[in-house]
Every structure is written in structure tokens, then in C-alpha cells.
Amino acid sequence: MAKQKPLQIHWDPAKAERNQSKYGVSFDEAATVFKDRHAVFSDDEEHSQKERREIVTGMSNRKRLLTCFFARAEGSVQVIAARTATHRERQDYDDEESTKVLYQVK
């Protein structure tokens, strides 16, 4: 089996600061949801006009269930926004029996 490359995660520092103020979630913490083996990934069709955006809901390293909005490009991820998961997102996360791990972060 081929070894996966570590995922590169980046973001705009100004956007990260605004996100922290608005939602109380740092992008550093949000990046840890990609390590959750039970994370639920989906397309963000509503916000994919200029670029393909995706959503991941997963458990952070602080044991908070977060939803992170991101875009992929050439083996990297750009975090766009992150917040605590809504009631519906929590249900989807809890109900998911088999999920796919799309990335491996080391």
C-alpha cells in the first residue's frame, strides 16, 4: 500500500482572526478535525460558485464537534470558515456508521 502524503492545511490569517472572534473557533483547532477517522465529508454546493468547496464535521483535538468549510487544491486544503456543529450536523455525525477518510494528517 502506498504511503499517503501528509495533508497541507493553510488559511488567511485575517480570516482566521475574524472567525475566532465570530465563532470562538481557531483555524488551528479546526484543522484537527481532518484527523478524525469518523469525520463526515460532504460537498458545499451552496457556496461552490467560484471554486469547489467542501464541508467536514469532526471531533477536534479539544473534543469539540466542529464543522469546517474548505477548498482543496493540489494536495492541500484551505480553511475558509469553522464553527461548532449544528444540531443536524451532530445527528449526521452520530448516525454515520461508515465514513471515508479522504486525507491523512500527520
Residue pairs with C-beta under 8 A, 6 or more apart in sequence:
4 103
4 104
5 75
6 104
6 105
6 106
7 34
7 75
7 76
7 77
7 103
7 104
7 105
8 75
8 76
8 77
9 31
9 34
9 76
9 77
9 78
9 79
9 105
10 76
10 77
10 78
10 79
11 27
11 78
11 79
11 80
15 80
15 81
16 26
16 27
16 79
19 25
19 26
19 27
19 81
19 82
19 83
20 26
20 27
23 81
23 82
23 83
23 84
24 84
25 64
25 66
25 82
25 83
25 84
27 79
27 82
29 60
29 61
29 62
29 64
29 66
29 82
30 60
30 66
30 68
30 79
30 82
31 68
31 79
31 105
32 60
32 61
32 62
33 39
33 56
33 57
33 58
33 59
33 60
33 66
33 68
34 56
34 58
34 68
34 77
34 103
34 105
35 58
35 61
35 105
36 58
36 59
36 60
37 99
37 101
38 58
38 59
38 93
38 96
38 99
39 56
39 57
39 58
39 59
39 99
39 101
40 56
40 57
40 58
40 89
40 92
40 93
40 96
40 99
41 54
41 55
41 56
41 99
41 100
41 102
42 54
42 55
42 56
43 52
43 53
43 54
43 55
44 53
44 54
44 55
44 69
47 53
47 69
51 71
52 71
52 72
53 69
53 70
53 71
53 80
54 69
54 70
54 71
54 72
55 67
55 68
55 69
55 70
56 67
56 68
56 70
57 65
57 66
57 67
57 68
57 85
57 89
57 92
57 93
58 65
58 66
58 68
58 93
59 65
59 66
60 66
64 84
65 84
65 85
65 89
65 90
65 93
66 82
66 83
66 84
66 85
67 82
67 83
67 84
67 85
67 86
67 89
68 79
68 81
68 82
69 79
69 80
69 81
69 82
70 77
70 78
70 79
70 80
71 77
71 78
71 80
72 78
77 103
85 93
